Amino acid sequence: MSSPPPPKRRDRTHFLYLAVIVAVVLGVAVGFAFPEFAKQLKPLGTGFVALIKMMIVPIIFCTIVLGIGSVAKAAKVGRVGLIALGYFLLMSTFALAIGLVVGNLLHPGEGMHLDPTAAATAQEQAAEAGGHGTVDFLLGIIPESMASAFTSGSVLQALLVALLAGFALQKMGPAGEPLLRAIGHLQKLVFRILAMIMWAAPVGAFGAIAAVVGETGWAALKGLAVIMLGFYATCLLFVVCVLGSVLWLAARVNLFQLLRYLGREFLLIVSTSSSESALPRLIAKMEHLGVSKPVVGITVPTGYSFNLDGTAIYLTMATLFIATAQGDSLSIGEQVSLLVFMIIASKGAAGVSGAGIATLAGGLQSHRPELVDGVGFILGIDRFMSEARAVTNFAGNAVATVLIGTWTKEFDRDQANRVFAGRDPFNEATLVDDHAAPEIPEQPRDKQLQPV
């Protein structure tokens, strides 16, 4: 007779995220009541995001090496990558088209007169962003050394080194199994450190929200309400109608169940205005949901650089706003060519708060320099627009991971049903999904990845 299962430990992280909500409300109140003091709290939010970003490279490395190392055939990994890139390109095109349609219908910025003196900061950011072309981007993926890939903070450099290490361990066969086991233990350590860092989330959220409210206030928002509301509505339309429909038709997964499962991650993104702060947790949660390690390890990090749905919508509407507000409307041909350029230029910066404004300024500087002055005016609400931008990017990557797992037959639907029904809750203490970890060498390395 089997012994009864051990009692479940109480999920104390529930109180952590309640504290984050309280911290956000207090941050807003302090920002309005004591704006000068609130501006000085910005380092609290910056420090918390820096702690999270510190963990991204080791988590990506461990996840990808374990995923690729546990697959018998390298062709399977290449197939996942090709499907992912094709899907990202298609979705970015959809986002671009929706942004263009809504922007041309709303005519944001109509009747406004921008102050050219507000463009000093934008010109500086344009100079920084405008010097990076496609060739520089591709060469930048290659690190100066294998060690520098872990210290530069570049997601794509870490991705390249992890892919090479994963394929090398795959070729080593049984000789590489001790190394895979060691990396598996390292992954558990890294996620445990991340779980500890998460307890600083209320402090980081309080500082970030208080600072932005103190700096911005209501004055900067009054004349920009149309583009803000239009942008938020467009992002919502894209996530619910486009992503929701594709997810249901292709994978028979309810979008709202998936979004509810990732609710804590969305709260973290809103409080920090950076989708990168939730990247490690997205990796862990997608594995727990039933998507195989190779699919998660390739799709999520790559999506953070190439799946820029929210950024595409933002660049579209912001460009139309600036052009219309300066009385220099763009033709459809000019809109498409300019925005395609900016989408390419924005690769690798999707998770960084404020990267969108630099990409916008750089694109205008390259194609229509006379419009750059208008970027200075939109700086006042960029922080608020980056909230929706980051949330949309994050939702797009979560949906993409489930879809690609379904198309490659690497998605355990029964596990997903258990998770959505609450029968298999995510372990917030370790952030590691033990049931999906590779078992080495008890079973063949390709057995655990059989199609479901």
N, C-alpha and C positions, 0 to 999 in steps of 0.2 A: 504494500500500500504506500503510495507516494506521500511524502510529507507536504503539508499545506504550504502554499507560496508565502514568502516573507511579506510582511506588511509594507505597503508603499510609503516611501518617505514623503512628507509634506513638501509641496513645491513652494519654497520660501521666496523664489524669484517673483512670485505674484506680487509681493509687497514692493519689490524693487521697481516694477513698472508702474505701480500705483504712485510710487515716490517720483518717478519721472514725470507723470502727468501733473502732479502737484508742483514740481519744480518748474515746469513750463508755465503754468498759471502764475506762479510767484514771479517768474522772470518777466512776464508781460507787465505785471503790476509795478515792479520795481523800475522797469524801463520807462513807463509813463510818469511815475511819481518822482523818480530821481535820475533823470537822463544822464547827467554828467557822471554820477557814481556808476550807473549801469554800464557806461562805455568802458570803464576800467575793469569790468568783469569778463571781458572778451577772452583773456588768456585761459580762463577755466574751460570754456568750450573748445578752444584751440588745443589745449593740452589733452583733453579727453580723446578728440579725434586723432591726435598724434599717437596716443597709446594704442588705439585700435589699428591704425595704419602700420604700426610697428609689428603687428602680428600677421599681417596679410601675406607677406612673402613666405614665411615658414609654413603657413597653412596651405598656401597654393602648392608649394614644393612637395610637402608630404602627401597631399591629396592626389596630385597628378602622378607622382612616382608610384604610389600604391596602386592607383587605378590602372596605369599602363603596365606595370610590372606583373599584375595578376591576370593579364589577358594573354592568351596563347598566341594569337595572330596579330601582327602589327597592322595588317590591312584594316582590321575593325576600328582601330583608333583613327586612322586616316579617313575612313568613311564617316565617322562621327564629326570630324573637323570640317569636312567638305559640306556635309548637310547643314551644320551649324552656320558656316559662313554664308551659304546660299540663303538660308532662312533670314539671317540678320540683314542681308542686302534687301530682300523682299520687304521685310517689315519697315525698314528705314524709308523705303520708297513710299509705302503706304502712309507713314507718319508725315513725310514731306508733303504728300498730296493733300492730306487732310488739313495740315497747317496752311497751305496755300489757299485752299477753298474757303476756310473759315476767315482767314485774314483778308481775303478779297471781298468777302461778304460784309465783314464788320467795319472795314476801313479804319482801323485803329490809328489815332493820331490826327484825324481829320479836324481842321480848324484850329490846331495848336500852333504856337510859334515858339520854337526852341531857342534857348539862349546859348549862343556859340561859346560863351566863356565857361560853360560847364563841361567842356570837352577835354580839359587838360589831362585828367586821369585816363580818359579813354585813349588819347593819343599815345600816352606812355605804354598802355597795355597793348595797343596795336603794334607798336614798335617791337614789343617782346614777342607777340604772337605771329607777326607777319613774316618772320625770317625762317619759318619752319615749313618746308615743302614735303611732298610725298617721299622723295628720296631720303631726306633727313630723317623722316619718321621711320622708314624701313631700316636704315643703317643704325638708328637708335635702339632697335630691338636687340642688336648684338652687344653684349656687355664687354667692357674692357678686359675683364677676367671673370672666371666662374665665381670668384668670391665677391666681386663688385655687384653681381646680379642680386646678391642678398643684402647689400648695403645701399644701393642706389634708390630703392623704393619704387622701381619700375615694375609694374605688374607683368608687362610683356617680356622683359628680360628674365624675370623669374620663371615665366611660363616656358621660355625657350630652354633654359637650363634644366628645368624639371622634365620636359619632354625628352631631352637627350639622355638624362639619367634614367628615366623610366624605360626607354628603348634599350639602353645598355644593360640594365638589370634583366630585362626580358631575354636578351641574347645570352646572358650568362647561365640561364637555366637553373638547375638545382644549386649551383654555387652562389647564386644571388639571393637565395631564400633567407639566409641569416640577415643580410642587409635589409631586405624587405621587412623582416620581423622587427628589426631595430628601428626602422623608419615608422613602423606602426606604433611602437611605444613612444617615439618622439612626437607623433601626431597627438596622442592622448595627452602628453605633457603640455603641448602648445595650446590645445583647446582648454585644458584646465587653467592655464594662465589667463586665457581670454575670459573665462567665466569669472575669474577674480577681478579682472579689469572692469567688467560690466557693472560691478557694484559702485563704480564711480560715475555711472551714467546720470543720476539725478544732478550731481554737481556740474557736470559738463553741460547738460541741457539748460540748467538755470543760467549759467554764464553766457551761453551762446544766444539764448532768446533775449535775455535782459540787454545784452550789448546791441543787438540789431534793432530792438525797439527803441532803445535810448538814442541810437544814431539816426534812426529814420523818422520815428513818430508818425503822426497822421498827415502832416503837411505834404510830405512827398507822395502820398498815396492818392490824394483827392483827384488830381488831374490825370492819373494813370489808371483809374478804376476799370475803364473799358478793356484795355489790353490785359490787365490782370485777370479779370473775371472771364474774358474770352479765352485766355490761355488755360486757365483751370478747367473751364468747360470743355475745351478741345481735348485736353489730356484725359479727362473723365470719359469723353465720347470714345476716344481711341482705345482706352483700356477695356471699357465695358463692351462696346460694340465690336471692335475689330479683334482684340486679343481674346475676349470672352467667346466670340463666335468660333474663332479658329481653334481654341482649346477644346470646345465642346464637340465640334465637328470631327476633329482629328483624333482626340484622345478620350472623348466622352467624360471629361472632368469638368466639374462645375467651377467657374472662375471664383465665385464668392466663397466657396469652401476653401480654395487655395489661398485667397487673400486673408480669410479669417485665420488660417493656420499660420500665416506670416504676419499677424497683427503686431506683434512686439517689434519685429524688424521695421515695420512702417513707422511705428512710434519713434524708434531710434533715429530713423532717417529724418523725420520731420523736426526733431529736436536738435539735430546737428547739421541739417541741410546738406548732407553728403551721403549718397548711396554706398560709398566705399566703407562707411562705418558698419554697414550690415553685411558686407561681403562674406566674412568668415562664417557668420551664422547661416547665411543662405546656403553655403556649401554643406554645412552639417545637416541642415533641415531637409535639403533636397535628397541627401543620401538616406535620411530617416524615412522620408516619404516613400521610398522604394525605387528611386532612380539609381542605376549602378554607378560605382565610383568612377570608371572611365568617362562616362557621359557627363557626370557632374564636374569632374576635374578638368575637362576640356571646355565644356559649354559655358560654365559660369565665369571663369577668368577671361575667356575670349570675349564673351558677351559684354563684359565691363569696358572693353575697348572698342567693340565693333557694333554692339546692339544699342544704338543711341536714339531710341524712339522719342523720349522726352526732349532730348537735346535738339533733334530735328524739328520738332514742333516749335520749340522756343526760338531757334534761329530763324525759322520762317516768319513767325509773327512779329518778332522784334525788328527784323529787317523791313517788313512792310510798314510797321509803326514809324520807324525812323524816316523812311522815304516819304511817307504821306505827310508826316508832321512838318517836314521841311519843304513841302510843296513840290517834290521831285519824284513822282510816282514811277515805279518800275514796270516795264512791260513783262508779260508772262515769260518771254524768252530770257530776259535779264534776271528775273526771279529764279528760274530754274538753274541757270548757269552759275549764278552767285552762290546759291544755297547748296548745290552739289559740291562746289569747291569747299564751302565751310564744313560740310559733313565730313569730307575727307580730312580736312585740317584738324578736326576735333577728335580724331581717333586717339585713344590712349588717355584722354582727359575726362572721361565721362563721370568718374566717381569723385572728382575733385571739386569742392565748393568754390564757385567763382570762375571756373574754367570757361564757362559758356560766354561770359562777357568778353574775355580775351579772344576767344575764337570769333565772336561777332565782330569785334573791332578789327581783328586781323583780316577777316574776309572783306570787310568794307574798304579797308586801307588798300587792299590789293586790286579790287575791282572798281569801287566807286569812292575814291578818297574824299570827295566833297560831302559825303554822307557821314563821315566818321564823327563829325561834331555832335550828331544826335545821340551817339552812344553815351555821352556824358549825362544826358538827361535820364536815361533808363537805368543808370546805376542805382538810383534811389530805391527801385523795386526789384533789382536783380536778385537780392537775397530772398525775397518772398517768392519770386518766380522759380528760383532754384529748388525750392521745396517740392513743387509739383514736378519739376524736371527730374529730380532725383527719384521721387516716388514712381514716376512713370517708367524710368529706366530700370528700376528694380523690379517692378511688376513684369516688364517685358522679359527680363532675364529669367525670372521664375517660370513664366509660361513657356519660354523657349526650352528650358531644361526638361520640363515634362513632355513637351512635344517631341523633342529629339530623342528622349528616352523611349517614347512610344514608337516612333518611326524605326528605330534601330532594335526594337524588341528588347530593350534594357530597362523596362519599367514594370515593377511589381505592382499590379493593380490591386491585388488582395491586401498588400501592405498599406497602400494608399487609402483603401476603404477603412482599414482598422485605424489609421491615424486620423482621418477625417471624422470617424465616429467616436473618437476619444478613447478607444480601447488600447491604444499603444502611444501614450504621450511622449513627447520629446523630452529627453533628459537634460534639463537646464543646468544641472550640476557639472556634468562632464562635457557637454556639447558634442560628444562622440557617439555615433550610432554603432554599438557593438554588433548588432545582428547583421550589419552589412560589411563588417570588417573582413578582409581576406584571411582565410584560415590556411596557414602555411606550416608544414606541408601536409596536413591531414587529408586534404582532398586535392584533386588536380586543379591547377590554377585557372583553367577555363571552365570548370564545372559550375562554379558559383555564378557565372555570367550567362548561363543558358537563357534563351528567350522564354518569357513567361506568357 
